[in-house]
Amino acid sequence: MQRQSPKRAPKRTIILASSSPYRKELLQRLGVPFEAHAPTIDESALPGEDPAQLAGRLAREKAEALARRFPQAVVIGSDQVAVHRGRIVGKAGTVEGARRQLAAFSGASVRFLTAVCIRCQESGLCREDAVETRVVFRSLSDDEIHRYVELDQPTDCTGSFKSEAAGSMLLSAMHSSDPTAIIGLPLITVAEALRAAGFDLP
């Protein structure tokens, strides 16, 4: 009688819990197929919540919201918070707001906290991590700020600059354990979690 080889467990679907084009582009770098769905959660900070707690909770809630909808999928949730002089900084939303943010950052150090949560409800996979990136801005003139905002249009980015584009010209230094975290998704952690879940990555 011919022996049948054991069946391999089917690959789980990967779901990115985000509508961010930047996070989609980052996850595409790993070369694995995935779907992207925007989670519906309240992203307001809770009373007494510090920046690291806020980023971690929002990443977790994003992942858990879609893990409940897709219990067999591996769901990736991420969130980023910027901190300047002890205050949380969000997305500017407008050109004038971006200019004001960058003027405030001129010659200063800004912390970016990027949290990620990878969940699979069916398998019990749960991986959480956070990466801090410290960015030091050069002293920026008004003309430099205006030219940069016109060039990169960073109004939808936390901290109003795109390090993956021309935003690096605004900086004098950047310190991080994962260069992709500042863009919005720490790929080192994500790749490790996906390998552990059985996905074939380089």
N, C-alpha and C positions, 0 to 999 in steps of 0.2 A: 504494500500500500504506500502510495506516495505521501510523504509528510508535507503538510502545508505550513508555510512559514507564518509565524504569528503576525497578525495585523498590527500595523502601527497606528497609534492614536491619531485621529485627524488633527490637522493644524487648526488652531483656534484663530478666529478673526481678531485683528488688531483694530482698536477704535481709538482715535485721538479725540479726547473730549475738549474740542476747541474749534472755533471758526477762524482762528488767527492764520493768515497766510504765511507768517514767519515760522510758526510752529509746524505747519504743514511742510514747508520747504525743508526744515531741519530734519523731520522724520523721514522724508524722502531720501535723504542721504544714506540711510541704512539699507536701502534696496529691498525692503519688504513691503508687500501690498497692505494697505490699511484704508479704513473709512474714517471720515471726520464728521462728527456731530457736535453741535453746540449744546452744552448743558444749560439748563435754566436754573440758576441759583441766585440768591441775594449775595452780592459781593461787598456789602457794607461791613465795616469793621465792628466788632463787638466791643462793648464798654471794657476798658482796661486791657484790650488785646494789643500786644506789641507787634512790630512789623513781622518778625519771624513767625509768630503764632498765626498772624493773619494769612501770610503766604501759604503756610503749611495747611491750615484749615481749608482754604479755598481750593487748593490742589486736591485735597482729599475729597471735598464735597463734589467737585467736578467729576472725579473718577467714580465715586460711589453713585452719583445720580445716573450715569450711563451704565454702570455695572448692574444696577437693578433692572434696567431696560433690556440689557444684553448679557444675561448671566453667564453665558459660555465664552464670551469674548474677553480678551486682555485689553483693559481700558487704561489709557494714559491721560492723567490730568496734571496740569501744571499752572502755576501762577507766579507772578513776579511783582515785587514791591521795591520801590526805590526809597532811600532814606537820606535826607539832607538836613544837617543840623538838628537831628532828632525828630524830624517831621516826615511823615509819609508823603511821597510825591507820586502822583498818578500820571495819566495821559493828559497832555495839554488840550487836545481836542480842536484847537484853533491855531492859526499861524501866529497870532499875537500872543497866545498863551505859551506856545513853544519858544518864542523869543524871550518872554519873561523868565521861563524856566532856565534857559541857557545863560541868561544874564546873571541869574542867581547862582548858577554853578561855576561861573568864571573864577578860575584860580582855586577852586574848592575840590574836596574829596566827597564822592557820593557812593553810598553802598547800595548794591543791587542784590536782593535776596530772591533767588529762583528756587521754588519748591516743586517737587514732582511726586506724584503718587501713581503707582501701577497696580491695578486691581483685576482679579478674576474671581468673580463670586463663586463659580462652580468648583474651581480647583483650590480655592483658598489662598491664591497668590496675593500677597500684599507687600509692596515694597515702597518705602517712603525715603526721600532724601532731600537735602537742601544744599545749595551751593551759594556762597557769598562771593560777589565780585566787587572789588573796590576800584573805582574809576577816579582818576585825578585829571581834572580839566585844566587846560592852559588858561592863562589870562586872555579873555576873548574881547575883541572890540565889537561895537555895535555893528559895524560893517561886516565883520566876519560872521557874526550870528545871523544877520539878514541874508547873506549870500548862502550860508549853509542851509538855513530853513527853506529857502527857495529851491535849492538843489535837491535835497533829500525828502522834503515834505514829511517830516517825522511827527506829525501831529497825532498819529495813532500809536505812538511808541511810548512806553514808560520812560520818563526822563528826557524825551524829545531829542533823541539822537539814535542813529543806526550804525552800530559798530561794524556791521558787515558791509556797509556802503562807505560814504564819505565821512561818517561820524568819527572815524579814527583820527582824522585831522584835527579834531577839537581837543585831543587828549595829550597829556604828557606821560601817562602811565596807566596800566591796567593790571590788576593782580587777581588771579582766579585759578582754581584747580581744574576748571573745565571751560574752555574757550567758547563753547556753544551756549553756556548758561545765560550769558548776557543777552543773547538774542531771544531767549524765552523758553528753551528746553534743554536740560543737561543731558546730552546724548550718551555720555559715559555711563551714567546710571541706567538710562533706558536700554542701552545695548546689553548691559549685564543682566537686567531683568528679563529681556526677551530671550537671551541665550538660556537662562534658567528655566524658561517656560517652553523650551524645545524648538525655538526658531533657529534656523541656520544663518548665522552671520559670520562675516570674516573674522 
